[in-house]
Structure formats: structure tokens, C-alpha cells
């Protein structure tokens, strides 16, 4: 049972946008119409063009704040009315929420909630403590979304376990790995090390790489948003915030991609780097070990000397570097966009069948 229409929420920051467009393309290819509803800041011109190029996709920018930036907590009545108005106009068979609290808008159709991250699990991983009381309204909004969802999806088993530990029983939980069908133009690898993403985010833990940059014979290049006040202090080559195609081109040239994360539920940038043939050096956390196994080298997030040794070992051993690049590229093939779309379509079909059975029983 394939849905005719899916109303999908998203934001425009980082991986969620990339994920949403990849899924929308796959759904469009099998005839599903999508209303892509942006929560938070609107898309850039490049993002807007990328979205509206997808056949059967309607792009809407809702006048709503991102849930982790809005201390009001659960959706206001006005926000609920806006989302329900969009659903009334579009008449979706499924609502696919990529944020928690919008799942509690009161939709009349099944709601698939996809958990890409959450502040509570971030806080535990990055700060080693429970979410402060100042975030209680956020937690109320997240709980409301989880309670209203028909089914919950996480991108890794490790993150699903973290969510369960943080929030208690989850609605029909399952894991669907994120996926991308990436076309990366081949390029000769160059002797530099790349890191990318929200460099201000404690979860990304980029600072140790910048610290050891002067000790390495290769240049360290950083691409992404600058940490506040750190632009002149880090001894690295700064690439700035790149459009996705620009970043993929840089990845195709980079020999090593480093993501010494403290917290990463999946990591689409890591997948892109692997598909581009980078050797991966990653934080030794359960989700990344689960996803990349022997296709990466792992370093504990607080062990800067081990990070230095690992990078020097790869730089000094071209054969080991070649093997790790090949292993990452091969492993990336397991996380295809096609496979992701197939699994979501199977989930949608199951949810719709169950809803039809419940309606008949009622």
C-alpha cells in the first residue's frame, strides 16, 4: 500500500535537509507527491532550487521556530492550526515528521516520526549530565510528539537505545539507516585532512584536530560554520561554509576525513566522505562503530595523542591508507538512498494497513 501523498517536515540545517531531499526524490520516483514543510529558517536559493526540481514536490515554509530554539515547548494553538491547515489542503495519507513536537499537531492520518537527534541525548553525551530545568519545556514538546506518533524511526541501533534510555517506551520503534545515492566525480587524492560540519557544536569535537594540526605533515582543512571567536586562533586551512556540491568536490580530493565525534546518531557527512573515497578516522562511540566497523579507524573523543598517532600512522603507511579508503567506499555502498526509500515505503505500507484494520474494527 503506497501512499499517494506524504506531508514531510524538515529543517534546512545540515543533514536533515540532505536526508529529506534524498527521501523525497525516491518517493517521487514511485509516484508519491510530497509537501515538504520547512520548520525554522527558510531555504537558501540553492536549497529552494534543489527542492523544487523534484517532480511532484510542493515546498512550503512554515512560520514556526525550530523546537530546540523555542523555549515555549509544545506547539502553540496557532502553530497547530497552521500545520493542520496545510494537511487539510494537501490531504496526505501519511505525515512524516523530522522533528518531535510537530508530530503532536493533531493530524488525522498516521504520523511517522524520525528522530535524527535530540537535546536530551546530546546533553548526556556531550556534558555527561541530565538536561537542565531550563530545557523542561523542550522536553514537554518532545514527549508530546513521541506520544502522538504512530511509529518512530531512528537511523542507528545505538541511537535508538539512547532514545529509549532518555525518554522511556517509544511508539513502534525501528531502525532505518539513512542513505544517499551519491555521484562523486573521481579525483586524485591530495595530501590533506578534512573535517566538516557544525564546527561550533561540541558533539562534533573538532577542536582536538585543530590542536594537533601543527604536528602533522599534511594540511588540516576545515569546512563549515566557524566556532564563535575561533576563526583566527586555529592553525588550519579554513575552507568556509561550502555548498554541498563544493564539499563533495573537496571530499573527492581529501585523503583522510576526520570526525572525532562525542555524539553522532548517524552522520551523513561521514557517509558522503566515505563515498568520496576518504579514509575515515572517527570518534569511538557506539553509533559510529556500529555503522562503520572495520571500514574506519576509531579514537576516543578525549584522546588527542591517539588521534595524532592514528593520523601519523596513516600518513606514513600509504598501503594502509589505500586499504582504508577502499573499505570506506565499499561500506558506503551499504547505505544507499534506494535501500532507505524501500524501507520507508515498507513502513508506510505497514502503518497504512494497520490504520485501515483499526478503522474497520472500529
Secondary structure by P-SEA (a helix, b strand, c coil): ccccccbbbbbccccaaaaaaaaaaaaaaabbbbbbbbccccccaaaaaaaaccccbbbbbcccccccccccccccaaaaaaaaaaaaaacccbbbbccccccccccccbbbbbbcccaaaaaaaaccccccccaaaaaaaaaaaaaaccbbbbccaaaaaaaaaccccccbbbbbcccccccccccccccbbbbbcccccccccaaaaaaacccccbbbbbbccccccccccccccccccccaaaaaaaaaaccbbbcccccccccaaaaaaaaaccbbbbcccaaaaacccccbbbbccccaaaaaaaaaaaaacaaaaaaaaaaaaaaaaaacaaaaaaaaaaaaaaaaaaaaaaaaac
